[in-house]
Amino acid sequence: MADRSHRLVKIVNILGEASKPLSAEALGESLRVASRTIYRDIASLQQTGVPIEGSTGSGYIMRSVSSVPPITFTTAELEIIIAGLCLIGQKSHVEFQPAVNSLYQKMMHAGQPVLSNIPHRFEELR
């Protein structure tokens, strides 16, 4: 399973950096798997919301995204992200303030109730 997970991440990275569509055969050669495996992997990625366009014979490419698929963080990871947001959002970085505030609110909303004590811990940084 770990091999498949790593391969899926590699497919996303390869397609994300590609400037033109890549065939399943080319991806398969690069990842040392059969093109049939690539077809299944791409179908799985598409079903989870990864914006891969293309089809058999035409190749595959990643279209640009305006949002990121959901990601799961541990409490410690969320604390680090929020601490970083608080530091970046300090008055010395005024140009980032709107984006920091928006992301901070999203993080706080998404992590409830796990994050209920975090604002108090980082409020002095904001």
C-alpha positions as a Python dict, from the first residue, in 0.01 Angstrom:
ca = {
    (1, 'M'): (0, 0, 0),
    (2, 'A'): (284, 238, 77),
    (3, 'D'): (419, 185, -273),
    (4, 'R'): (84, 284, -422),
    (5, 'S'): (55, 590, -199),
    (6, 'H'): (402, 703, -298),
    (7, 'R'): (324, 639, -663),
    (8, 'L'): (4, 845, -644),
    (9, 'V'): (196, 1136, -494),
    (10, 'K'): (462, 1102, -764),
    (11, 'I'): (195, 1104, -1037),
    (12, 'V'): (46, 1425, -895),
    (13, 'N'): (392, 1584, -875),
    (14, 'I'): (492, 1478, -1227),
    (15, 'L'): (165, 1596, -1381),
    (16, 'G'): (173, 1917, -1179),
    (17, 'E'): (511, 2007, -1328),
    (18, 'A'): (433, 1893, -1683),
    (19, 'S'): (394, 2158, -1952),
    (20, 'K'): (220, 1919, -2192),
    (21, 'P'): (6, 1606, -2155),
    (22, 'L'): (194, 1288, -2065),
    (23, 'S'): (90, 945, -2181),
    (24, 'A'): (19, 661, -1941),
    (25, 'E'): (305, 476, -2108),
    (26, 'A'): (550, 758, -2033),
    (27, 'L'): (429, 782, -1673),
    (28, 'G'): (451, 404, -1640),
    (29, 'E'): (808, 398, -1767),
    (30, 'S'): (904, 679, -1531),
    (31, 'L'): (748, 500, -1232),
    (32, 'R'): (839, 148, -1344),
    (33, 'V'): (483, 19, -1361),
    (34, 'A'): (250, -89, -1640),
    (35, 'S'): (37, 169, -1818),
    (36, 'R'): (-268, -21, -1694),
    (37, 'T'): (-159, 60, -1337),
    (38, 'I'): (-131, 428, -1435),
    (39, 'Y'): (-485, 423, -1576),
    (40, 'R'): (-618, 284, -1247),
    (41, 'D'): (-413, 530, -1041),
    (42, 'I'): (-528, 829, -1243),
    (43, 'A'): (-891, 717, -1216),
    (44, 'S'): (-849, 690, -838),
    (45, 'L'): (-692, 1035, -819),
    (46, 'Q'): (-969, 1185, -1031),
    (47, 'Q'): (-1234, 1027, -809),
    (48, 'T'): (-1079, 1196, -504),
    (49, 'G'): (-1093, 1536, -670),
    (50, 'V'): (-743, 1574, -811),
    (51, 'P'): (-789, 1789, -1124),
    (52, 'I'): (-628, 1560, -1381),
    (53, 'E'): (-753, 1604, -1735),
    (54, 'G'): (-707, 1372, -2027),
    (55, 'S'): (-791, 1026, -2143),
    (56, 'T'): (-646, 711, -2292),
    (57, 'G'): (-454, 806, -2604),
    (58, 'S'): (-448, 1182, -2544),
    (59, 'G'): (-229, 1187, -2235),
    (60, 'Y'): (-286, 1341, -1894),
    (61, 'I'): (-214, 1681, -1745),
    (62, 'M'): (-305, 1860, -1427),
    (63, 'R'): (-520, 2166, -1467),
    (64, 'S'): (-464, 2458, -1235),
    (65, 'V'): (-661, 2455, -913),
    (66, 'S'): (-821, 2733, -717),
    (67, 'S'): (-855, 2525, -403),
    (68, 'V'): (-668, 2244, -237),
    (69, 'P'): (-831, 1909, -158),
    (70, 'P'): (-892, 1847, 212),
    (71, 'I'): (-585, 1764, 419),
    (72, 'T'): (-577, 1605, 762),
    (73, 'F'): (-338, 1752, 1020),
    (74, 'T'): (-248, 1639, 1369),
    (75, 'T'): (-313, 1881, 1657),
    (76, 'A'): (61, 1954, 1677),
    (77, 'E'): (75, 2031, 1303),
    (78, 'L'): (-223, 2264, 1332),
    (79, 'E'): (-59, 2443, 1624),
    (80, 'I'): (255, 2497, 1416),
    (81, 'I'): (55, 2628, 1120),
    (82, 'I'): (-143, 2866, 1338),
    (83, 'A'): (169, 2986, 1520),
    (84, 'G'): (328, 3056, 1182),
    (85, 'L'): (18, 3243, 1067),
    (86, 'C'): (23, 3451, 1383),
    (87, 'L'): (389, 3540, 1333),
    (88, 'I'): (346, 3625, 965),
    (89, 'G'): (30, 3818, 1043),
    (90, 'Q'): (205, 4055, 1278),
    (91, 'K'): (184, 4421, 1186),
    (92, 'S'): (529, 4413, 1025),
    (93, 'H'): (381, 4204, 741),
    (94, 'V'): (80, 4421, 655),
    (95, 'E'): (66, 4299, 295),
    (96, 'F'): (-10, 3945, 414),
    (97, 'Q'): (-270, 4042, 674),
    (98, 'P'): (-589, 3972, 468),
    (99, 'A'): (-468, 3627, 357),
    (100, 'V'): (-341, 3541, 705),
    (101, 'N'): (-671, 3639, 868),
    (102, 'S'): (-870, 3438, 614),
    (103, 'L'): (-651, 3129, 653),
    (104, 'Y'): (-647, 3162, 1033),
    (105, 'Q'): (-1028, 3167, 1041),
    (106, 'K'): (-1050, 2866, 809),
    (107, 'M'): (-804, 2671, 1023),
    (108, 'M'): (-990, 2756, 1342),
    (109, 'H'): (-1325, 2662, 1189),
    (110, 'A'): (-1202, 2335, 1038),
    (111, 'G'): (-1030, 2213, 1352),
    (112, 'Q'): (-1309, 2255, 1607),
    (113, 'P'): (-1324, 2129, 1880),
    (114, 'V'): (-961, 2012, 1869),
    (115, 'L'): (-837, 2370, 1835),
    (116, 'S'): (-1059, 2526, 2101),
    (117, 'N'): (-760, 2607, 2325),
    (118, 'I'): (-521, 2717, 2052),
    (119, 'P'): (-635, 3079, 2002),
    (120, 'H'): (-558, 3152, 2365),
    (121, 'R'): (-209, 3010, 2330),
    (122, 'F'): (-123, 3221, 2025),
    (123, 'E'): (-335, 3532, 2077),
    (124, 'E'): (-35, 3726, 2206),
    (125, 'L'): (137, 3673, 1867),
    (126, 'R'): (-148, 3824, 1666),
}
